[in-house]
Amino acid sequence: TSFLRRAAGGDKALKRVFYQAAFTSLGRPDSRAFYDRKRAEGKRHHQAVIALARRRVNVLWAILHKRQPFRENFKMAA
C-alpha cells in the first residue's frame, strides 16, 4: 500500500496553471523525455506530470533568483 497525498499549501489556481503548463509541454521533446523517464521509474501519469511541473517551477525560480535569461539549449551536467 502506498499513501499519496496532495500538497495542501499554496495557491490552488497557481498549482493548476503549472500542472496545465506541464501537461501542454509534453509535446516538446525535452519535456516528453523527462516525462517518459519518470514513467519508466514507475510513476503514474499524474505523478510524472507533477514532477515535470515541479521541474519547470525550479527552472523558473533559478531564472528569477539568478536574474539570468532562459537558455533553451542549456544542458545540465550528467
N, C-alpha and C positions, 0 to 999 in steps of 0.2 A: 504494500500500500504506500502510495506517495501522497504527500499533503502539499497541495499547491494553494497559494493564497495570493490575492491581488494586493498590490501596494495601496494601502488605504489613504496615504497622504498625497498631497499635491493637487494641482488643478486638473479636474477631470477632463475639461474641454481641451486643455493643452496636451494631456496624455493621449487623448483621442486623435488630435491633429498629428502628433508624432507617429502614432500607430498607422494612421492612414497614409502618411508620407512614406513610411517604410514599406507598406503594402504596395503602394504605387511604384516605388523604386525597384520592385522585383523584376521589372523589365530591363533594368540596367545590368550589364554583365558582372560588374564588381559586386553589386548587391545580391544578385542571384547566386554568385559563387559563395558569398558569406552565408546566405540562407541555406543553400544545399549542404554546406559544411556542417551547419548546426543540425540539419535534418539527419545527416549521416551520424552525428554524435548521439542521436536518439531523441532529439527534441521533437515535440509535436509542432504542427504548423503554427499555431498561435504563439507558442513559446519562441519559435525561431523568428517570427516577425517582431516580437517584443525585443528579442536580442538585437535584431537589426535596428530597431528604433532606438534602443539604448546606445548602440554604436554611433548612430547619427547624432544623438544628443551629445555624446562625448566629443565628437569632431567639432560640433558647433561650439561647445564650451571652450575647447582648445583654441579655436579661431578667435573667439571673443576675448579670452583671457590673455593670449599672446599678442593680440592686435595685429595678426598677420592675415593676408588674404588667403582664401582657399585655393589650394593647388590640386587640381584633379589628378594629375599624373604622379602625385606623391606616393611612394611605396614605403611601407614600414619595414624595419629590419626583421629578418626571419628569426 
